[in-house]
Amino acid sequence: MPIFKPNQKTYAMDPMDAPLASVAQGEAFTLFTENALDAEEGYFNPLTGPISVEGAKAGDTLTLPPVELAGKRNRRYFDRRAALRGEERVAVAAAADTLYYNKVVGVEPWMRASALSLTMDCEFENCCDVRPLAALDLGATRWFTPKPKAVMPVLSVAEQIAVREPVLKPISEYKPYTRDIPLRKMKDALYVHFPVGKWDLREDFRDNEATLARIVDMMRRVKDDKTSSIVKVVIVGLASIEGSVAFNEHLAGRRAEVLKDYLDARVDMPDDVYEVVGAGEAWADLRDVIAESDLDERQELLQIIDNTPDENLREQRIRKLNGGRPYQYLKQSVFADQRNSGYIRAYYEAVPDKGAEAINRAVALVREGRDAEAVTLLEPLADERKWNTLGVAYFKTGHRAEAVECFERAVKAGDSEAAGNLEGVRAVEGR
């Protein structure tokens, strides 16, 4: 609760006074003033403030049309006088009658925290003595605006898997493979390894068994889902730089084909889903490793790779550099990881959650004050998640009974936001 102390004093409020502070409509605050009983200025306590109310403007008072209760003689006299003067008389009721006063007014934002009071002037001793009676507080305004809430889209199986399996990507992220891409930087791909000079796929080699099980399980689960599908599986076959270029090109291509055949035998997918690339020797990966290494011959190795177009000659020069020492190091630490089928990456398409999209669009419309449009959007929607937002839109367009019905249906479905809205609407409606 804000606390305001008298660092600004005045003895009479003036519209030109600058506000001491500002508070929100309906916000409680504490205001201190000084006891000036012994002050030199006199016996008037200085005022603290003024305090401005956010959204309030001068004159935010609504005066309802007056009504007069009078006896017959009094009514005849004032009716005759008003007629002679051409004045319009206020509504008059007999003093003995029960007066039912009903007036509908438009709601304004400043009414969010306002009070209703009754003021009366009473005539004493014929018409010469009119005195105001004490005002009666009739209560405060009851103001409640139900709130819509966006819904979370239901994720397809592919989308759920992709959260924890980065090897599965939406098709929108697909980019064709090129040989200048160092696959070692693709940490979100899966790799299957092969022995030196071989293309036969061995599940018991390195960690192949676990890797193959992951990709097969993932593909099967998505295939069985009606809301998503795998539309592309990219397999890139690679070989280390050892040996002739011709042999390595063939080796890399066969490794990729073997892996494709393995997956195809276990998951029934259309053949055009697979993109199988024989990428030959893994020069891009080798260059990337060398560039990040602390080898004494790093610059010489990079110059050989960058300036020797013939890949056979390129390998020979690397073999001979510094008596073969850097080549032996690369053979032991790098080449083993290049003897693989490259990366495997799968791409999916998912059917969007149209219901969630429509509901969230309606939420945006309500927040923009376009409530009737939200009603039009949601009424034909066959989705049980719509009821809370539709209830809000109904309420704001004046259809209170329909709003309550929608909130009740949403509450039955377990919508906690709707429960709060229903409680607030019932309080306002006095139910």
C-alpha positions, 0 to 999 in steps of 0.5 A: 500500500503506498504511503504519502507524507507531507512534503507538499503543503497547501491550505486550500485545494486548487485545480492548478496544484500539481499532484503529489503522486498518482494511484490506480483506480480502486487502489488503497493508500495512506495519506499523512498530514501534520498537526498544526495546532502549535504551528506559526501559520495558524490553527489550520492543518496543512493538506497533503497532496493532491493525489491524482487517480490514473484515468480520472478526469475533472468532472468525472461525476454523473448526475442523474435526472432529479425527481420531486416529491411534493403535495398537490398544492405545491405541485400546482403552484410550481407547475403553473409557474413553470408554464408561465415561464416556459420552463421544463418541470422535473418529474414530480411524484406525490409525497405519499407515493412509493417512488421507483427510480430506474435509469440506465446509463453508459459505463465509463472507465472512471466508474470502476471505483465510484460510489452512488449517493442520494442527495435531497433538498427539503422545503420547510415552511412553505417555499421560503426555507429549502435545506439539503438533507444529509446525503445517503450512500447507496453503495459502490459500483460493482465492476468486473471484466472477465478475462480471456486466456490463450490456449496452448496448441496441442503438439503433434508426435513429431513436435513432441519428439523434436523437443528432446530429439534435435535430430528431428527438425521442421521442414522449414529448417531444411537446407540442401547439403553441400560439401563445404559444410563441416559435419562435425559442427552438426551436433544435432545430427546422428552418426553411424560409423563404419570400419576402415574401407568397409561399407557393411553396417555393423550394429555392434561397432562403436555406438551404432546399436543405440544410434540406429535404435533412436532413429528407427523408433523416432521414425516409427512413432511419427509414421503412426501419428495422424497429425505429423509425418516425416517428409525428408530423411537426409543421409550423407555418406563420408569417407576419410581422406586415406586412399584414392579419391575414386575409391573413397567416392564409391565408399562414401556413396555405398555407406549412405545407401546401406544406411538408407536400406537399413532404415527402409527395411524397418520403417515403411516410408515412401522412397522419395522421402530419402535424400541420399548423398555420397559426399566423398572425402571429408575435407571440410571436416578435416580442414575445420579440425586443423583450423581449430588445432594447435598443430605446429604445421597448422598453417602449412596444412591449411595452405595445402588444402586451400591451394591444391585442387586435386584431392589425390595430390592434396593427400600426398602433400599432407602425407609428406609434410614434416616427415609424415608427423602431422599425417600420423596425428590426424590418422589417429585422432581424426580419420576414425570419426570421418569413416562414417555415414555422415549425418542423419537428419529427419524433417517433419511436417505437422498439422497445425492445431487449428482450434488453438489458432482460432481461439488465440486469434479470438483472444487477440480480438477481445483484447483489441475490443473487437468482441463481436468479431470474436463471437463470430469466429468462435461460435461455429468452432467445434472445440471445447477449449473455446468456451471461456473466450467465447464467454468473455466475448458474449459478456462484453457484447451484452449477452450475459446469459450466454456468457454464464452458460459458456463459463459453466461449460468451461468450468466443467471442462476444468478451465480454472480461468473460467471459474474465476470469470464465472464467480466474478460475473455472478457477483456482478449479476447478484446471483 
